Amino acid sequence: MRAVGRSLLLGISIALVAAGCGDDDGQTTTAPTTTVGSTTTAGTSTTTQTSTTTQASTTTAADDNTFASVEYRFRVSYPAGWTEERDSFGTIVIFLSPLSEGDNFSENVNVVVEDLDGASVTLEEYMDATLTQLNAFITDFDLYDDDADTLGGVPARTIAYTGSQDGVELEWMQTIALHDGKAFVITYTGVGDFELFLSVAATIFESFEFLD
């Protein structure tokens, strides 16, 4: 995303979509994630958008249904029956919902962590940048909710919005917090019946803990 002012040099990236899609033989594959990034130097903003198609290894939900990152010092739980993918499309982890008959999209929750490289940026500044870039890169972007929240006991903002990517109408709920010099972004992405897994996604969000 962008940075405000000459003193900031940020490469803020948010994984907007991480969708499980069923292929012709009924197997689940993972669609590319669009990553939005930018830097600002000498008061001039340069924004780039890239897509990656690198596939990541998939593991079935573990018995304890908990993912922990030693590097980024957090853990988060997810339901039995969901699938975990690590280091996929710029995310730390993605949790994919099970596909029902005739369904070709797995609603999912992903976690992205951005190192702020020592930059002094407030949550408000980060959110302003986030909303600017979402509006720029999501077709028909419509923010319909924006609330103060917490993530793992840390002050956060939760936003909800709709839009489309590559002709697919999508809906997102996203909580963002700044902690220990990093931005932590947890996102629920759905298509069609967004409410179907909304309560499950909320439970995943609520399980997020920092391991300090």
MIKEBA-504494 format. One line per field, with one value per residue: residue in three letters; x, y, z of N, C-alpha, C, O in turn. Coordinates in steps of 0.2 Angstrom, whole numbers, plus 5000, padded with zeros to 4 digits. Example, Ala and Ser with C-alpha at 12.3 -4.5 7.8 and 13.67 -1.06 7.14 Angstrom:
<nodes>
residu	c(ALA	SER)
nxx	c(5066	5064)
nyy	c(4972	4989)
nzz	c(5039	5035)
caxx	c(5062	5068)
cayy	c(4978	4995)
cazz	c(5039	5036)
cxx	c(5066	5064)
cyy	c(4984	5000)
czz	c(5039	5039)
oxx	c(5071	5067)
oyy	c(4983	5006)
ozz	c(5042	5040)
</nodes>
This chain:
<nodes>
residu	c(MET	ARG	ALA	VAL	GLY	ARG	SER	LEU	LEU	LEU	GLY	ILE	SER	ILE	ALA	LEU	VAL	ALA	ALA	GLY	CYS	GLY	ASP	ASP	ASP	GLY	GLN	THR	THR	THR	ALA	PRO	THR	THR	THR	VAL	GLY	SER	THR	THR	THR	ALA	GLY	THR	SER	THR	THR	THR	GLN	THR	SER	THR	THR	THR	GLN	ALA	SER	THR	THR	THR	ALA	ALA	ASP	ASP	ASN	THR	PHE	ALA	SER	VAL	GLU	TYR	ARG	PHE	ARG	VAL	SER	TYR	PRO	ALA	GLY	TRP	THR	GLU	GLU	ARG	ASP	SER	PHE	GLY	THR	ILE	VAL	ILE	PHE	LEU	SER	PRO	LEU	SER	GLU	GLY	ASP	ASN	PHE	SER	GLU	ASN	VAL	ASN	VAL	VAL	VAL	GLU	ASP	LEU	ASP	GLY	ALA	SER	VAL	THR	LEU	GLU	GLU	TYR	MET	ASP	ALA	THR	LEU	THR	GLN	LEU	ASN	ALA	PHE	ILE	THR	ASP	PHE	ASP	LEU	TYR	ASP	ASP	ASP	ALA	ASP	THR	LEU	GLY	GLY	VAL	PRO	ALA	ARG	THR	ILE	ALA	TYR	THR	GLY	SER	GLN	ASP	GLY	VAL	GLU	LEU	GLU	TRP	MET	GLN	THR	ILE	ALA	LEU	HIS	ASP	GLY	LYS	ALA	PHE	VAL	ILE	THR	TYR	THR	GLY	VAL	GLY	ASP	PHE	GLU	LEU	PHE	LEU	SER	VAL	ALA	ALA	THR	ILE	PHE	GLU	SER	PHE	GLU	PHE	LEU	ASP)
nxx	c(5004	5002	5013	5012	5019	5036	5045	5042	5044	5036	5030	5017	5006	4991	4983	4970	4961	4960	4955	4947	4945	4935	4940	4938	4939	4934	4943	4951	4958	4969	4965	4974	4981	4978	4989	4992	5003	5014	5026	5033	5042	5052	5040	5033	5021	5022	5013	5011	5004	5003	5001	5002	5005	5010	5009	5005	5009	4997	4989	4979	4966	4973	4972	4971	4968	4974	4985	5001	5013	5030	5039	5032	5025	5012	4996	4982	4966	4956	4941	4937	4938	4940	4953	4971	4983	4999	5010	5006	5003	5008	5002	5003	4996	4982	4965	4954	4937	4926	4921	4904	4892	4892	4897	4910	4919	4929	4925	4935	4948	4962	4979	4989	5005	5014	5030	5034	5046	5052	5046	5037	5021	5004	4989	4978	4983	4988	4976	4969	4977	4976	4962	4962	4969	4962	4950	4956	4960	4950	4936	4921	4922	4915	4913	4905	4905	4914	4923	4929	4940	4947	4961	4968	4969	4974	4972	4962	4955	4940	4934	4922	4917	4912	4914	4922	4933	4941	4929	4922	4910	4913	4915	4921	4927	4938	4951	4962	4978	4991	5006	5021	5029	5024	5011	4996	4985	4970	4958	4942	4935	4922	4909	4894	4883	4888	4885	4885	4897	4900	4899	4908	4920	4921	4923	4935	4943	4942	4949	4962	4978	4992	5008	5017)
nyy	c(4994	5012	5025	5038	5054	5060	5053	5040	5023	5011	4994	4989	4976	4967	4952	4949	4940	4923	4909	4893	4883	4871	4859	4851	4837	4837	4839	4850	4866	4880	4897	4911	4924	4941	4953	4969	4982	4995	5009	5024	5037	5052	5060	5055	5044	5027	5014	4997	4982	4965	4948	4931	4914	4903	4888	4881	4869	4858	4854	4843	4848	4848	4838	4846	4858	4870	4883	4889	4902	4903	4912	4924	4925	4921	4913	4904	4897	4884	4877	4859	4849	4860	4866	4868	4879	4884	4898	4903	4912	4924	4925	4920	4910	4900	4896	4885	4882	4868	4861	4861	4850	4853	4866	4877	4886	4889	4897	4906	4910	4920	4924	4938	4945	4960	4967	4982	4989	4997	5009	5023	5023	5025	5016	5022	5029	5018	5012	5021	5021	5008	5008	5017	5010	4998	5003	5007	4995	4985	4981	4991	4993	4993	4999	4994	4993	4998	4998	5001	4989	4974	4964	4949	4955	4967	4984	4987	4988	4984	4980	4979	4974	4974	4969	4966	4954	4949	4947	4941	4942	4947	4946	4953	4952	4960	4961	4972	4975	4983	4978	4976	4981	4977	4974	4965	4956	4949	4940	4937	4929	4928	4922	4924	4917	4925	4925	4911	4905	4915	4916	4906	4911	4922	4916	4911	4923	4928	4918	4922	4924	4933	4928	4933)
nzz	c(5000	5001	5007	5019	5016	5016	5025	5026	5021	5015	5012	5010	5010	5006	5006	4996	4990	4993	4987	4987	4974	4965	4954	4938	4941	4954	4964	4975	4972	4973	4970	4963	4973	4974	4976	4983	4982	4988	4987	4994	4990	4992	4992	4982	4976	4971	4965	4964	4956	4958	4953	4959	4955	4961	4969	4985	4997	5004	5019	5029	5041	5057	5072	5083	5078	5077	5072	5073	5073	5074	5070	5068	5080	5084	5086	5080	5079	5070	5062	5063	5048	5040	5029	5029	5023	5021	5019	5006	4992	4997	5009	5027	5032	5026	5029	5022	5019	5019	5003	4997	4989	4972	4973	4970	4976	4990	5004	5015	5027	5029	5034	5035	5037	5039	5039	5046	5045	5054	5053	5058	5060	5062	5067	5062	5051	5043	5040	5033	5021	5017	5014	5003	4994	4992	4987	4975	4968	4969	4959	4959	4972	4989	5004	5018	5032	5046	5060	5076	5085	5092	5091	5096	5109	5106	5100	5086	5069	5061	5045	5033	5016	4999	4982	4966	4958	4944	4937	4947	4959	4976	4994	5009	5026	5037	5048	5056	5064	5072	5079	5088	5078	5067	5054	5056	5048	5046	5036	5030	5016	5005	4994	4985	4996	5009	5022	5026	5032	5041	5055	5059	5054	5062	5074	5072	5070	5083	5090	5088	5094	5101	5104	5116)
caxx	c(5000	5006	5015	5011	5025	5043	5049	5039	5045	5032	5028	5011	5003	4986	4980	4963	4958	4963	4949	4948	4940	4934	4942	4934	4938	4931	4948	4951	4964	4969	4966	4979	4979	4980	4993	4993	5009	5017	5031	5033	5049	5052	5033	5030	5019	5022	5009	5011	4999	5005	4997	5006	5001	5014	5005	5008	5007	4991	4988	4972	4966	4976	4968	4970	4965	4978	4991	5005	5019	5035	5042	5028	5023	5004	4992	4975	4962	4951	4937	4938	4935	4943	4960	4976	4988	5004	5015	5003	5001	5009	4999	5006	4992	4975	4960	4949	4931	4925	4916	4898	4891	4890	4901	4917	4923	4929	4926	4942	4951	4969	4982	4995	5009	5018	5035	5034	5053	5054	5042	5032	5014	4998	4984	4973	4987	4988	4969	4968	4981	4972	4955	4963	4972	4956	4946	4959	4961	4944	4931	4915	4923	4909	4914	4899	4906	4921	4922	4935	4939	4953	4964	4972	4969	4977	4968	4962	4950	4937	4931	4918	4916	4910	4917	4923	4939	4941	4922	4919	4908	4916	4913	4926	4928	4945	4953	4969	4981	4998	5009	5028	5032	5021	5004	4993	4979	4966	4953	4937	4933	4916	4906	4887	4881	4893	4883	4886	4903	4902	4900	4914	4925	4921	4926	4943	4946	4942	4954	4969	4982	4999	5012	5022)
cayy	c(5000	5018	5028	5045	5058	5058	5049	5033	5019	5005	4990	4986	4971	4963	4947	4951	4934	4916	4905	4886	4882	4864	4858	4846	4831	4837	4841	4857	4869	4887	4902	4916	4929	4947	4957	4976	4985	5002	5013	5031	5041	5059	5063	5053	5037	5022	5008	4991	4976	4959	4942	4925	4908	4898	4883	4879	4863	4858	4849	4843	4851	4844	4836	4851	4863	4876	4885	4893	4904	4904	4918	4930	4925	4921	4907	4904	4890	4884	4871	4853	4849	4865	4864	4873	4880	4888	4901	4903	4918	4930	4924	4916	4904	4901	4891	4884	4879	4862	4862	4857	4847	4859	4872	4878	4891	4888	4902	4905	4915	4920	4929	4941	4949	4965	4971	4990	4991	5003	5015	5026	5023	5024	5012	5026	5030	5012	5010	5026	5018	5002	5009	5020	5005	4993	5006	5008	4989	4981	4984	4992	4993	4996	4998	4995	4993	5000	4998	4999	4982	4971	4957	4946	4960	4973	4989	4985	4990	4978	4983	4974	4977	4970	4971	4960	4953	4945	4946	4937	4946	4944	4950	4952	4955	4960	4965	4974	4978	4985	4975	4974	4984	4973	4974	4959	4957	4943	4942	4932	4930	4924	4923	4922	4917	4927	4923	4904	4904	4921	4915	4902	4916	4927	4912	4910	4929	4928	4914	4924	4926	4935	4924	4937)
cazz	c(5000	5001	5013	5018	5018	5014	5029	5026	5015	5017	5006	5014	5006	5009	5002	4995	4989	4993	4986	4985	4968	4963	4947	4934	4944	4960	4968	4977	4970	4976	4965	4964	4977	4971	4981	4982	4986	4985	4991	4993	4991	4991	4992	4976	4977	4966	4967	4959	4958	4955	4954	4959	4954	4965	4973	4991	5000	5008	5024	5032	5048	5062	5077	5088	5074	5079	5068	5077	5069	5078	5067	5069	5087	5085	5085	5078	5079	5065	5064	5060	5042	5036	5026	5031	5018	5023	5014	5000	4989	5001	5016	5032	5032	5024	5031	5017	5021	5015	4998	4997	4982	4967	4975	4967	4979	4997	5008	5018	5031	5028	5039	5032	5042	5036	5043	5044	5044	5059	5051	5063	5057	5066	5064	5057	5044	5040	5038	5027	5016	5015	5011	4997	4989	4991	4982	4968	4965	4968	4955	4962	4980	4993	5011	5021	5039	5048	5067	5081	5087	5095	5088	5101	5114	5103	5096	5079	5065	5057	5040	5028	5010	4993	4976	4962	4955	4938	4936	4952	4965	4982	5000	5013	5032	5038	5055	5055	5070	5072	5085	5088	5072	5061	5053	5056	5044	5045	5031	5028	5010	5003	4988	4986	5003	5013	5029	5027	5036	5044	5062	5059	5053	5067	5079	5070	5072	5090	5093	5086	5100	5101	5109	5118)
cxx	c(5004	5009	5014	5017	5032	5047	5047	5041	5042	5030	5022	5007	4997	4983	4973	4959	4962	4957	4951	4943	4940	4936	4937	4933	4936	4936	4948	4958	4963	4970	4971	4976	4982	4983	4994	4999	5011	5022	5030	5039	5049	5045	5030	5027	5019	5018	5010	5006	5002	5001	5002	5002	5005	5009	5009	5006	5001	4991	4981	4972	4969	4971	4966	4968	4968	4984	4995	5011	5024	5038	5039	5024	5015	5002	4985	4972	4957	4947	4939	4935	4937	4950	4965	4981	4993	5008	5012	5001	5002	5006	5004	5002	4985	4971	4955	4943	4930	4920	4910	4897	4889	4894	4908	4921	4923	4930	4932	4944	4959	4972	4989	4999	5014	5023	5035	5041	5055	5050	5037	5025	5009	4993	4979	4977	4987	4981	4967	4971	4978	4966	4957	4965	4966	4952	4949	4959	4955	4939	4925	4916	4917	4911	4908	4899	4913	4920	4929	4934	4946	4955	4969	4974	4973	4972	4968	4956	4947	4933	4927	4916	4915	4914	4918	4930	4939	4934	4919	4917	4910	4914	4919	4925	4935	4946	4960	4972	4988	5001	5016	5031	5030	5014	5001	4986	4976	4960	4949	4935	4927	4913	4899	4884	4886	4892	4884	4891	4905	4903	4906	4920	4926	4924	4933	4946	4947	4947	4961	4972	4989	5003	5018	5025)
cyy	c(5006	5020	5035	5049	5055	5053	5042	5029	5012	5001	4986	4982	4968	4958	4948	4945	4928	4911	4898	4885	4874	4864	4853	4839	4831	4839	4849	4860	4876	4892	4907	4921	4936	4951	4964	4979	4991	5004	5020	5034	5048	5062	5060	5045	5033	5016	5003	4986	4970	4953	4936	4919	4902	4894	4882	4872	4863	4853	4849	4845	4846	4843	4842	4858	4870	4877	4890	4895	4906	4911	4924	4930	4926	4914	4908	4898	4890	4877	4865	4853	4855	4863	4869	4873	4885	4891	4901	4910	4924	4930	4920	4909	4905	4895	4890	4880	4873	4864	4857	4854	4853	4865	4872	4883	4889	4895	4901	4911	4914	4925	4931	4945	4954	4968	4978	4993	4997	5009	5017	5027	5021	5019	5016	5027	5024	5010	5015	5023	5012	5003	5012	5015	5000	4997	5007	5001	4984	4985	4985	4991	4997	4995	4999	4995	4995	5002	4997	4992	4980	4965	4955	4951	4967	4978	4987	4989	4984	4982	4977	4977	4972	4973	4965	4960	4948	4943	4942	4942	4943	4949	4948	4955	4954	4964	4966	4977	4979	4982	4973	4975	4980	4975	4967	4960	4950	4944	4935	4934	4925	4926	4920	4922	4918	4925	4916	4902	4910	4920	4911	4907	4920	4923	4912	4917	4930	4924	4916	4927	4928	4931	4928	4934)
czz	c(5000	5007	5013	5021	5016	5018	5029	5020	5017	5011	5009	5009	5009	5004	5002	4994	4989	4993	4984	4980	4967	4956	4944	4938	4952	4966	4970	4975	4973	4970	4967	4969	4974	4977	4979	4986	4983	4989	4989	4995	4989	4989	4985	4977	4971	4968	4961	4961	4954	4957	4954	4958	4957	4969	4979	4993	5004	5013	5027	5039	5053	5068	5082	5085	5076	5075	5072	5073	5074	5076	5069	5076	5087	5084	5084	5077	5073	5066	5060	5053	5037	5034	5027	5025	5021	5018	5007	4998	4993	5008	5021	5032	5029	5026	5026	5020	5016	5009	4998	4990	4977	4968	4972	4970	4987	5000	5013	5022	5030	5033	5035	5037	5038	5040	5041	5044	5048	5058	5057	5060	5062	5063	5060	5051	5040	5037	5032	5021	5013	5011	5004	4992	4987	4986	4975	4964	4965	4964	4959	4970	4983	5000	5015	5029	5041	5056	5071	5084	5091	5091	5093	5107	5112	5099	5089	5075	5061	5052	5036	5022	5005	4987	4971	4959	4949	4936	4941	4958	4972	4988	5005	5020	5034	5044	5054	5062	5069	5079	5083	5081	5066	5060	5052	5053	5043	5041	5030	5021	5008	4997	4988	4993	5008	5021	5031	5033	5040	5051	5063	5059	5059	5073	5078	5072	5079	5093	5092	5093	5098	5106	5111	5125)
oxx	c(5010	5008	5014	5020	5032	5051	5051	5041	5045	5029	5023	5005	4998	4982	4969	4953	4968	4955	4955	4937	4946	4933	4932	4928	4937	4935	4946	4963	4958	4975	4973	4970	4988	4980	4996	4999	5010	5023	5028	5042	5046	5045	5024	5032	5017	5020	5009	5004	5004	4998	5007	4997	5004	5006	5015	5000	5000	4993	4978	4977	4967	4966	4961	4966	4964	4988	4992	5014	5023	5040	5042	5021	5013	5005	4982	4975	4955	4949	4943	4929	4937	4953	4963	4984	4991	5010	5016	4997	4998	5007	5008	5005	4982	4974	4951	4944	4932	4916	4910	4900	4884	4893	4911	4926	4917	4935	4933	4941	4962	4969	4992	4995	5017	5021	5036	5042	5058	5051	5034	5024	5009	4993	4977	4973	4986	4981	4964	4968	4977	4965	4953	4963	4966	4949	4945	4959	4956	4937	4923	4911	4916	4909	4905	4894	4918	4917	4933	4929	4950	4951	4974	4979	4973	4968	4973	4952	4951	4929	4929	4914	4916	4916	4916	4934	4936	4933	4913	4921	4908	4912	4921	4921	4938	4944	4964	4968	4991	4998	5018	5035	5033	5010	5004	4982	4979	4956	4951	4933	4928	4914	4898	4883	4889	4896	4885	4890	4910	4908	4909	4925	4932	4928	4937	4951	4952	4949	4966	4969	4992	5000	5024	5030)
oyy	c(5006	5016	5038	5048	5049	5049	5038	5032	5008	5004	4980	4985	4966	4960	4947	4944	4928	4909	4897	4886	4871	4868	4850	4836	4826	4840	4852	4858	4878	4891	4908	4923	4936	4952	4965	4978	4993	5002	5022	5033	5049	5066	5062	5041	5035	5013	5004	4985	4970	4953	4936	4919	4896	4897	4881	4870	4868	4847	4854	4845	4840	4846	4843	4863	4875	4872	4894	4891	4911	4915	4929	4935	4930	4910	4913	4893	4896	4873	4865	4855	4854	4858	4875	4868	4890	4888	4900	4913	4928	4935	4916	4904	4911	4889	4895	4875	4873	4868	4851	4857	4857	4870	4867	4885	4889	4898	4895	4917	4909	4930	4927	4949	4951	4971	4980	4999	5001	5014	5013	5033	5016	5018	5013	5027	5024	5008	5013	5024	5011	5000	5011	5015	4997	4993	5007	5001	4979	4990	4980	4989	5002	4989	5005	4995	4992	5007	4994	4990	4985	4961	4958	4951	4971	4975	4986	4992	4980	4986	4971	4983	4966	4979	4960	4965	4943	4937	4941	4945	4937	4954	4942	4960	4949	4970	4962	4981	4975	4984	4970	4972	4981	4976	4963	4964	4945	4949	4930	4939	4919	4932	4915	4928	4914	4923	4914	4899	4910	4923	4912	4906	4921	4926	4912	4917	4932	4925	4914	4930	4925	4930	4927	4937)
ozz	c(4999	5012	5007	5026	5015	5016	5032	5014	5020	5005	5011	5004	5015	4998	5006	4996	4987	4998	4980	4981	4966	4952	4947	4937	4955	4972	4966	4977	4975	4966	4973	4969	4972	4982	4974	4992	4978	4995	4984	5000	4983	4984	4984	4979	4965	4973	4955	4967	4948	4962	4950	4961	4955	4973	4979	4991	5008	5012	5028	5042	5053	5068	5084	5088	5076	5074	5075	5069	5078	5080	5071	5077	5091	5081	5086	5074	5071	5069	5055	5053	5031	5037	5026	5023	5023	5013	5002	5001	4994	5012	5018	5032	5030	5026	5025	5023	5011	5010	5000	4985	4979	4964	4972	4967	4990	4999	5014	5022	5030	5035	5032	5041	5033	5045	5035	5043	5046	5061	5059	5057	5065	5057	5054	5045	5034	5031	5027	5015	5007	5006	4999	4986	4982	4981	4970	4958	4962	4966	4963	4973	4982	5002	5014	5032	5037	5058	5068	5085	5092	5089	5094	5110	5116	5096	5086	5079	5058	5053	5036	5022	5005	4987	4973	4959	4950	4934	4940	4960	4973	4987	5006	5021	5034	5045	5052	5065	5065	5084	5079	5078	5061	5065	5048	5055	5040	5043	5029	5020	5009	4994	4991	4995	5011	5025	5037	5037	5043	5054	5068	5062	5061	5077	5083	5075	5082	5099	5095	5097	5094	5112	5109	5127)
</nodes>
